[in-house]
Amino acid sequence: MTSFDAGVIAAVTGHMNGDHTDDNLLIVQAFAEPNATAARMTGLNGESGEWVADVDGVERTVRVPWLGPVTDRASIRTEVVALYRAACEKTGVAPNEH
């Protein structure tokens, strides 16, 4: 399993939580917790992204597997975008162009 140093994880989660809060929620709703009302990205590795989701007032940690390989920082972005687009397709939401 590929792991990333704390600086990479902080940069990715900071970006996702600062600029893509709606995307976090959509990914979590589509692939882990359909009833989530909020979600923030808290971690990642080569196999999955990790989010904390608010479901009925309770925080739950969920992991969503990547759709393709994640081996370096560039592939993290590729896979987050792939998850977002797949979540849009699954939920019928029109994707935003980021």
N, C-alpha and C positions, 0 to 999 in steps of 0.2 A: 504494500500500500504506500502510495506517495503521500508524504506529509510536507507541510510548508512551515517556514519559520513564522514566529509571532508577528514580525513586521509585515509580511505579505498578508496574513490573515487579518490584521488590523486595518490594512489599506483596503482590502476587498470588503470587509464587513462595514467599515466606515463609509465607503462609497455607496454600498447597497442601502444602508440605513439612513444615509443623508440624502441621497438622490433618487432612490427607487423603493420607497416604502410601499407604494401600491403594488409594485411588482413582487415584492416579498410576500405580501398577503395573497396575491393571486396564485403564486407558486405553491404556497402552503395549502390553500384551499383546494387546488386542483389535484395535488398529489399526496396530501397527508391528513389534513383536518378541514373538511368542508365547512364546518361551522365556526372556524376561526374568525375573530373580529379584528385582530391585529397580529402582526408577525415582524420579528426582527432577526436578521441573520447574525448568528453568533460564532460560526466556525465553518471549517471545511477541511477536506482531505482529498485524496485522489479518487475516492469512491463516491463521496456525497457532499452535499451542503447541509449545514445544520442551522435550524431556525428555532426560536422560541415563539410559540403561538399562544395567543390568549383565546381559550375556548371556555365559554360560560364562566368567565371570571377567573379561570385557573390557567396558570402558565404551564405549557407542556413543551418539552424539547422534542423536535421531530427531525428526522434525517430524510432527505430526498436524494436518491441516487442520480448521478449524472447520466445523461443519455449517451455520452461518448467518453473517450479517455481524457483524463486530466493528469497531465504530467509536469506542467510548468505554469507559470503565471499567465501567459497568453492563453493557454487552453482553459483556464478558469473563466475568463470573460466569454469565450466561445460557448462554453457549456451553460453558463448562467443565462445567456441570451437564448440558447436552445431550449432550456427549461421554460423560460418566460414565453417563448413562442408556442411551445407545446401546451402550456397552461392556457394560453389564449384560445388555442384550437379546441382544447378539451372543454372549456367553459363557455365558448361562443363569444368571447370578448374580442373586439377588434384590437390588434396590437398597435401600440404607439411606436413611432420611429424614434429611437433613442439616439 
